[in-house]
C-alpha cells in the first residue's frame, strides 16, 4: 500500500480522510477555479489558452499535494516538476510573479474553505497545516522559476543591447538600428549623446545598475557597454546635456569622462561617438579639463593628434566666421594673441583705441563662442586660425558646417 504518512512535522491523517481527499479532487479543482475567477480580476482578462494553462497548474497542484502528503521529505525540485510540468517558464509569459503569488494564496484559501465539507473534523487541522507547508514549497519553487526566467531574459537583453550598441557606434543601417532599438524597448529617439570613460573595477560591482537608475531619474534611456577597460554609454531623451552628464559621470572610473555633442536620433549617435573617442584619446594632453569634459573642450589637442573632425570643427566653427566677418576681427584676435594678450599693445600695433580692441574681441566671442580674454579660449582661437590658414593652401574655404560639433 502507498505510504499515507504526512510530511515530517505534521499531524497524521486517517486513511478514510485521505481517500475522501482523493475522491473530491475534481470538486476542489472546480472550487479553486471559481474562487480565482471571482477574486482575481486580471484572471478574467487572460486569453482562453492562458486561463486553461493556469487551470492545469491548479489541477497539478492539487494532485501534487496529495502525493506530497504521502511522501515525507520531498524536495522543492519535485514540487516544481509536479506543479509546473515540463516547461515551467511558460507560466512567466502569462502572468507576473506578483500575480502568481496571488494565485497561490487564492488556491490555499479555496482549499481551506472546502476542506470542512469533505473531511472529518479530526483531520481538518492536519490537512490545513499540510496545505500551508505545501504552498510554501510551491512558492519557493515558483520564485526559482521566475528567477531563472529573469536571468535568461537579462542575459538575452544584454546580448541584444551589446549588438545594438555596436551597430549604433559603427553607424550601421538606420532601419536595423531602429528595429533592434524597438526590440529592447528603447524610447529615447530624440536628443541622443554618447559618453565614454574608464570602466570601474571590482570595487564597484553594481555600477551598471546604479548607472541605469541614475539615468532613469532624469527620464533618460541608456545603452551601456564595456569595451575592454572603456565604459561607453549612449543616452537618449536628453533635455539638458550638462545636467545629465554630471549625474552619470560618478559611475565612471577615475580619469577623464568625455561627453559628445547631442544629435537628433539614435541613428546619428555614431557622429557623437566619433567626437567622443577622438577626445578620449587626446584627453591626456589637457589634464586641467573639467570632468565630465565636452568634446569641444579638447579641439586643439585633437587637431594635434590629426583628428579630421576637430580640424573641420575649428575651421567651420571658428576660422570661417571670423573670415566672413571681415579682416578686422581676424587681425585683432591674431595680433592680440601674438602680443601676449595685451590690450594696449594690440591697440598700438593696429593704431586703434583700446576700447575698439575690447569691442572687437567681444564680437569674436559672440561669433565663435570662444572668449579671447580667457587663456584657454584664446588657445583654441589661435589653433583655429592656424588650422584655417593651413587649409587655405589646400582648398577654398566654403560649404556647410559639418554636423556634430556645436557652438558652446
C-alpha positions as a printed NumPy array, in Angstrom:
array([[  0.   ,   0.   ,   0.   ],
       [  1.171,   3.554,  -0.625],
       [  2.696,   5.408,   2.303],
       [ -0.058,   7.577,   3.876],
       [  2.201,   9.245,   6.421],
       [  2.159,  13.055,   6.239],
       [  5.377,  15.03 ,   5.855],
       [  7.544,  15.226,   8.948],
       [  6.317,  17.783,  11.464],
       [  2.59 ,  17.487,  10.587],
       [ -0.169,  15.549,  12.291],
       [ -1.248,  12.197,  10.783],
       [ -4.434,  11.846,   8.747],
       [ -6.748,   8.835,   8.625],
       [ -6.809,   6.582,   5.576],
       [-10.522,   7.372,   5.178],
       [ -9.914,  11.117,   5.005],
       [ -7.048,  10.618,   2.578],
       [ -9.332,   8.574,   0.342],
       [-12.037,  11.265,   0.515],
       [ -9.448,  13.864,  -0.378],
       [ -8.536,  11.854,  -3.467],
       [-12.207,  11.371,  -4.383],
       [-13.009,  15.082,  -4.181],
       [-10.057,  16.407,  -6.189],
       [-12.388,  17.367,  -9.031],
       [-14.682,  19.245,  -6.654],
       [-11.681,  21.02 ,  -5.134],
       [-10.382,  21.988,  -8.546],
       [-13.776,  23.441,  -9.535],
       [-13.958,  25.42 ,  -6.292],
       [-10.481,  26.772,  -6.869],
       [-11.237,  27.963, -10.416],
       [-14.485,  29.601,  -9.27 ],
       [-12.709,  31.408,  -6.436],
       [ -9.845,  32.515,  -8.7  ],
       [-12.317,  33.869, -11.245],
       [-14.202,  35.775,  -8.551],
       [-11.255,  37.072,  -6.536],
       [ -8.712,  37.96 ,  -9.254],
       [ -9.981,  40.46 , -11.867],
       [ -6.849,  40.076, -14.001],
       [ -7.6  ,  36.343, -14.419],
       [-10.758,  37.152, -16.395],
       [ -8.762,  39.307, -18.795],
       [ -6.441,  36.464, -19.791],
       [ -6.858,  34.628, -23.068],
       [ -8.663,  31.262, -23.009],
       [ -5.345,  29.463, -23.553],
       [ -3.752,  31.306, -20.634],
       [ -6.694,  30.537, -18.342],
       [ -6.575,  26.901, -19.414],
       [ -2.866,  26.771, -18.626],
       [ -3.41 ,  28.206, -15.14 ],
       [ -6.256,  25.762, -14.561],
       [ -3.915,  22.922, -15.436],
       [ -1.369,  24.304, -12.987],
       [ -4.034,  24.341, -10.229],
       [ -5.059,  20.77 , -11.04 ],
       [ -1.446,  19.597, -10.97 ],
       [ -1.004,  21.434,  -7.69 ],
       [ -3.848,  19.51 ,  -6.077],
       [ -2.611,  16.172,  -7.366],
       [  0.883,  17.098,  -6.278],
       [ -0.38 ,  17.994,  -2.821],
       [ -1.877,  14.544,  -2.308],
       [  1.336,  12.877,  -3.493],
       [  3.463,  15.249,  -1.393],
       [  1.297,  14.474,   1.645],
       [  2.243,  10.79 ,   1.353],
       [  5.969,  11.366,   0.705],
       [  7.743,  12.97 ,   3.63 ],
       [ 10.911,  14.92 ,   2.826],
       [ 10.08 ,  15.557,  -0.837],
       [ 12.178,  18.39 ,  -2.296],
       [ 11.067,  21.612,  -3.965],
       [ 12.547,  20.241,  -7.196],
       [  9.87 ,  17.532,  -7.274],
       [  7.231,  20.136,  -6.472],
       [  8.483,  22.217,  -9.402],
       [  8.07 ,  19.311, -11.818],
       [  4.759,  18.111, -10.341],
       [  3.047,  21.505, -10.425],
       [  4.584,  23.343, -13.374],
       [  5.248,  20.414, -15.692],
       [  7.939,  20.072, -18.34 ],
       [  8.092,  23.777, -19.277],
       [  7.585,  25.803, -16.085],
       [  8.869,  29.021, -17.679],
       [  5.702,  29.14 , -19.792],
       [  3.955,  30.494, -16.699],
       [  6.203,  33.569, -16.639],
       [  4.955,  34.57 , -20.071],
       [  1.336,  34.65 , -18.882],
       [  1.468,  36.359, -15.513],
       [  3.892,  38.282, -13.308],
       [  5.429,  36.873, -10.129],
       [  3.113,  39.071,  -8.049],
       [  0.054,  37.616,  -9.763],
       [  1.413,  34.091,  -9.47 ],
       [  1.717,  34.524,  -5.698],
       [ -1.831,  35.915,  -5.615],
       [ -2.914,  32.776,  -7.44 ],
       [ -1.252,  30.521,  -4.844],
       [ -2.846,  32.443,  -1.964],
       [ -6.285,  32.151,  -3.593],
       [ -5.843,  28.405,  -4.164],
       [ -4.93 ,  27.875,  -0.493],
       [ -7.973,  29.885,   0.619],
       [-10.229,  27.839,  -1.666],
       [ -8.891,  24.536,  -0.294],
       [ -9.295,  25.735,   3.312],
       [-12.899,  26.685,   2.565],
       [-13.821,  23.294,   1.066],
       [-11.898,  21.001,   3.439],
       [-14.57 ,  21.113,   6.225],
       [-17.144,  19.81 ,   3.775],
       [-15.224,  16.704,   2.74 ],
       [-13.074,  15.664,   5.718],
       [-13.703,  14.525,   9.244],
       [-13.213,  17.115,  11.975],
       [-10.176,  15.392,  13.465],
       [ -8.277,  15.556,  10.139],
       [ -9.121,  19.093,   9.038],
       [ -6.374,  20.82 ,  11.038],
       [ -3.735,  18.377,   9.731],
       [ -4.757,  18.966,   6.117],
       [ -4.796,  22.751,   6.549],
       [ -1.351,  22.657,   8.139],
       [ -0.027,  20.417,   5.394],
       [ -1.569,  22.656,   2.74 ],
       [  0.242,  25.666,   4.177],
       [  3.55 ,  23.777,   4.198],
       [  2.969,  22.587,   0.65 ],
       [  2.056,  26.072,  -0.561],
       [  5.318,  27.298,   0.924],
       [  7.2  ,  24.71 ,  -1.138],
       [  5.245,  25.784,  -4.215],
       [  6.091,  29.447,  -3.54 ],
       [  9.792,  28.646,  -3.263],
       [  9.634,  26.629,  -6.468],
       [  7.743,  29.463,  -8.152],
       [ 10.33 ,  32.006,  -7.07 ],
       [ 13.006,  29.768,  -8.574],
       [ 11.099,  29.606, -11.877],
       [ 10.792,  33.373, -12.105],
       [ 14.385,  33.939, -11.025],
       [ 15.65 ,  31.646, -13.771],
       [ 13.373,  33.316, -16.307],
       [ 14.639,  36.742, -15.229],
       [ 18.25 ,  35.6  , -15.564],
       [ 17.528,  34.245, -19.033],
       [ 15.796,  37.462, -20.104],
       [ 18.591,  39.509, -18.574],
       [ 21.253,  37.592, -20.472],
       [ 19.267,  37.895, -23.697],
       [ 18.671,  41.611, -23.163],
       [ 22.383,  42.116, -22.502],
       [ 23.271,  40.42 , -25.788],
       [ 20.674,  42.46 , -27.679],
       [ 21.945,  45.64 , -26.042],
       [ 25.554,  44.804, -26.959],
       [ 24.613,  44.166, -30.595],
       [ 22.581,  47.392, -30.763],
       [ 25.377,  49.423, -29.157],
       [ 27.884,  48.096, -31.678],
       [ 25.545,  48.961, -34.567],
       [ 24.992,  52.465, -33.17 ],
       [ 28.686,  53.209, -32.679],
       [ 29.539,  51.943, -36.155],
       [ 26.726,  53.917, -37.762],
       [ 25.19 ,  50.876, -39.425],
       [ 21.922,  50.735, -41.359],
       [ 19.328,  53.068, -39.817],
       [ 16.429,  50.625, -40.228],
       [ 18.404,  47.879, -38.496],
       [ 19.234,  50.204, -35.596],
       [ 15.595,  51.237, -35.206],
       [ 14.467,  47.592, -35.326],
       [ 16.955,  46.492, -32.671],
       [ 16.167,  49.521, -30.513],
       [ 12.473,  48.635, -30.568],
       [ 13.288,  45.061, -29.55 ],
       [ 14.91 ,  46.176, -26.287],
       [ 12.321,  48.862, -25.518],
       [ 14.387,  51.944, -26.395],
       [ 12.198,  55.046, -26.228],
       [ 14.736,  57.895, -26.292],
       [ 14.658,  58.534, -30.019],
       [ 15.206,  62.298, -29.701],
       [ 18.238,  64.163, -28.299],
       [ 20.911,  61.486, -28.017],
       [ 24.51 ,  61.794, -26.851],
       [ 27.438,  59.478, -26.168],
       [ 29.644,  59.385, -23.068],
       [ 32.848,  57.418, -22.543],
       [ 35.474,  56.973, -19.862],
       [ 37.172,  54.32 , -17.789],
       [ 35.165,  51.306, -16.621],
       [ 35.   ,  50.871, -12.827],
       [ 36.9  ,  47.999, -11.287],
       [ 35.728,  45.261,  -8.904],
       [ 35.32 ,  47.831,  -6.134],
       [ 32.077,  48.916,  -7.852],
       [ 30.427,  45.64 ,  -8.901],
       [ 26.919,  47.108,  -9.236],
       [ 27.818,  50.218, -11.211],
       [ 25.791,  49.247, -14.296],
       [ 22.557,  49.041, -12.314],
       [ 23.355,  52.258, -10.463],
       [ 24.111,  53.999, -13.749],
       [ 20.777,  52.886, -15.188],
       [ 18.948,  54.152, -12.127],
       [ 20.758,  57.492, -12.319],
       [ 19.671,  57.834, -15.954],
       [ 16.097,  56.816, -15.101],
       [ 15.894,  59.594, -12.511],
       [ 16.417,  62.04 , -15.383],
       [ 13.927,  60.126, -17.579],
       [ 16.664,  59.053, -19.988],
       [ 17.17 ,  55.762, -21.812],
       [ 20.67 ,  54.298, -21.871],
       [ 22.703,  51.733, -23.753],
       [ 25.706,  50.582, -21.728],
       [ 28.736,  48.686, -22.981],
       [ 32.173,  47.851, -21.608],
       [ 34.897,  47.671, -24.25 ],
       [ 37.996,  46.321, -22.54 ],
       [ 38.684,  48.984, -19.89 ],
       [ 36.436,  51.605, -21.508],
       [ 32.835,  52.249, -20.481],
       [ 30.595,  53.604, -23.255],
       [ 27.103,  54.957, -22.612],
       [ 24.573,  56.129, -25.197],
       [ 21.942,  58.355, -23.575],
       [ 18.563,  59.187, -25.119],
       [ 15.822,  61.707, -24.284],
       [ 18.38 ,  64.226, -23.048],
       [ 16.83 ,  67.556, -22.096],
       [ 19.907,  69.153, -20.514],
       [ 23.191,  67.525, -21.537],
       [ 25.166,  69.301, -18.801],
       [ 22.873,  68.07 , -16.018],
       [ 22.652,  64.515, -17.366],
       [ 26.411,  64.229, -17.908],
       [ 27.106,  65.437, -14.365],
       [ 24.632,  62.872, -12.977],
       [ 26.193,  59.923, -14.841],
       [ 29.881,  60.855, -14.53 ],
       [ 30.316,  59.5  , -10.947],
       [ 29.697,  55.944, -12.19 ],
       [ 32.775,  56.015, -14.419],
       [ 36.253,  55.157, -13.149],
       [ 38.761,  57.809, -12.149],
       [ 40.115,  59.796, -15.084],
       [ 38.578,  61.706, -17.961],
       [ 34.9  ,  61.294, -18.835],
       [ 34.039,  62.634, -22.274],
       [ 30.59 ,  63.899, -23.312],
       [ 29.794,  64.066, -27.007],
       [ 27.607,  66.566, -28.822],
       [ 23.855,  65.974, -28.802],
       [ 22.395,  64.592, -32.036],
       [ 18.803,  64.234, -33.157],
       [ 18.377,  60.461, -33.094],
       [ 19.942,  57.121, -32.248],
       [ 20.818,  56.542, -35.898],
       [ 23.069,  59.62 , -35.767],
       [ 24.739,  58.737, -32.475],
       [ 27.846,  57.494, -34.309],
       [ 28.628,  61.165, -35.036],
       [ 28.681,  61.927, -31.313],
       [ 30.698,  58.754, -30.676],
       [ 33.343,  59.723, -33.23 ],
       [ 33.974,  63.002, -31.394],
       [ 33.966,  61.227, -28.026],
       [ 36.533,  58.585, -28.913],
       [ 38.863,  61.128, -30.514],
       [ 38.559,  63.331, -27.415],
       [ 39.202,  60.407, -25.076],
       [ 42.455,  59.695, -26.889],
       [ 43.51 ,  63.348, -26.595],
       [ 42.332,  63.934, -23.013],
       [ 45.756,  63.245, -21.517],
       [ 47.091,  66.439, -23.107],
       [ 44.635,  68.602, -21.156],
       [ 44.885,  67.452, -17.512],
       [ 43.017,  70.533, -16.26 ],
       [ 39.932,  69.757, -18.318],
       [ 36.682,  69.577, -16.303],
       [ 35.063,  66.248, -15.523],
       [ 32.946,  65.456, -17.426],
       [ 34.588,  67.052, -20.465],
       [ 32.568,  68.176, -23.516],
       [ 34.328,  67.191, -26.72 ],
       [ 34.686,  70.796, -27.894],
       [ 36.943,  71.48 , -24.894],
       [ 39.6  ,  69.273, -26.49 ],
       [ 39.544,  70.571, -30.069],
       [ 43.18 ,  71.835, -30.084],
       [ 44.52 ,  68.562, -28.656],
       [ 42.502,  66.558, -31.145],
       [ 43.858,  68.613, -34.033],
       [ 47.407,  67.921, -32.861],
       [ 46.573,  64.203, -32.919],
       [ 45.351,  64.516, -36.506],
       [ 41.607,  64.267, -35.858],
       [ 39.876,  65.498, -39.046],
       [ 36.566,  66.138, -37.253],
       [ 38.271,  68.587, -34.885],
       [ 40.009,  70.274, -37.8  ],
       [ 36.715,  70.79 , -39.602],
       [ 35.02 ,  71.994, -36.425],
       [ 37.67 ,  74.681, -35.881],
       [ 37.659,  75.766, -39.496],
       [ 33.892,  75.969, -39.924],
       [ 33.025,  76.957, -36.375],
       [ 35.771,  79.485, -35.662],
       [ 38.029,  80.494, -38.542],
       [ 35.401,  80.784, -41.242],
       [ 33.004,  83.012, -39.204],
       [ 35.932,  85.328, -38.402],
       [ 36.981,  85.408, -42.026],
       [ 33.471,  86.204, -43.228],
       [ 33.083,  88.983, -40.631],
       [ 35.813,  90.982, -42.32 ],
       [ 39.563,  91.299, -41.836],
       [ 39.431,  93.454, -38.708],
       [ 38.247,  90.764, -36.281],
       [ 40.68 ,  88.147, -37.532],
       [ 43.527,  90.623, -37.492],
       [ 42.657,  91.822, -33.993],
       [ 42.393,  88.426, -32.344],
       [ 45.547,  87.251, -34.127],
       [ 47.53 ,  90.3  , -33.037],
       [ 46.144,  90.089, -29.509],
       [ 47.433,  86.536, -29.21 ],
       [ 50.822,  87.246, -30.734],
       [ 51.425,  90.23 , -28.414],
       [ 50.897,  88.317, -25.198],
       [ 47.189,  89.12 , -24.734],
       [ 47.844,  92.787, -24.092],
       [ 45.019,  95.186, -24.981],
       [ 47.324,  98.213, -25.02 ],
       [ 49.973,  96.57 , -27.168],
       [ 47.318,  95.372, -29.609],
       [ 45.823,  98.872, -29.806],
       [ 49.25 , 100.416, -30.532],
       [ 50.08 ,  97.783, -33.148],
       [ 46.787,  98.31 , -35.001],
       [ 46.626, 102.1  , -34.433],
       [ 43.218, 101.889, -32.776],
       [ 41.788, 102.728, -29.362],
       [ 41.878, 100.17 , -26.561],
       [ 38.079, 100.222, -26.352],
       [ 37.956,  99.292, -30.03 ],
       [ 40.13 ,  96.286, -29.272],
       [ 37.745,  95.291, -26.477],
       [ 34.745,  95.68 , -28.781],
       [ 36.306,  93.543, -31.489],
       [ 37.302,  90.812, -29.036],
       [ 33.768,  90.797, -27.676],
       [ 32.464,  90.361, -31.239],
       [ 34.859,  87.423, -31.678],
       [ 33.358,  85.781, -28.598],
       [ 29.818,  86.353, -29.873],
       [ 30.609,  84.879, -33.285],
       [ 32.594,  81.819, -32.222],
       [ 31.606,  81.045, -28.63 ],
       [ 35.244,  81.398, -27.542],
       [ 36.352,  84.427, -25.487],
       [ 39.841,  85.734, -26.363],
       [ 40.156,  87.206, -22.852],
       [ 40.084,  83.682, -21.361],
       [ 43.505,  81.993, -21.779],
       [ 42.145,  78.552, -22.728],
       [ 39.674,  80.064, -25.209],
       [ 42.468,  82.193, -26.668],
       [ 44.465,  78.985, -27.265],
       [ 41.5  ,  77.456, -29.112],
       [ 41.176,  80.604, -31.259],
       [ 44.883,  80.636, -32.059],
       [ 44.75 ,  76.957, -33.046],
       [ 41.691,  77.573, -35.229],
       [ 43.4  ,  80.466, -37.045],
       [ 46.492,  78.347, -37.657],
       [ 44.465,  75.407, -38.945],
       [ 42.304,  77.667, -41.101],
       [ 45.29 ,  79.331, -42.767],
       [ 46.851,  75.969, -43.478],
       [ 43.573,  74.832, -45.039],
       [ 43.584,  77.823, -47.387],
       [ 46.536,  76.318, -49.198],
       [ 44.666,  73.044, -49.726],
       [ 41.221,  74.196, -50.903],
       [ 38.994,  77.287, -50.868],
       [ 37.008,  77.57 , -47.68 ],
       [ 33.28 ,  77.07 , -48.13 ],
       [ 30.418,  74.67 , -47.76 ],
       [ 28.242,  73.917, -44.809],
       [ 29.472,  73.36 , -41.326],
       [ 29.917,  69.639, -40.558],
       [ 27.256,  68.096, -38.312],
       [ 28.105,  67.083, -34.765],
       [ 30.357,  69.683, -33.106],
       [ 28.307,  72.644, -31.981],
       [ 28.967,  76.077, -30.633],
       [ 29.017,  76.394, -26.89 ]])
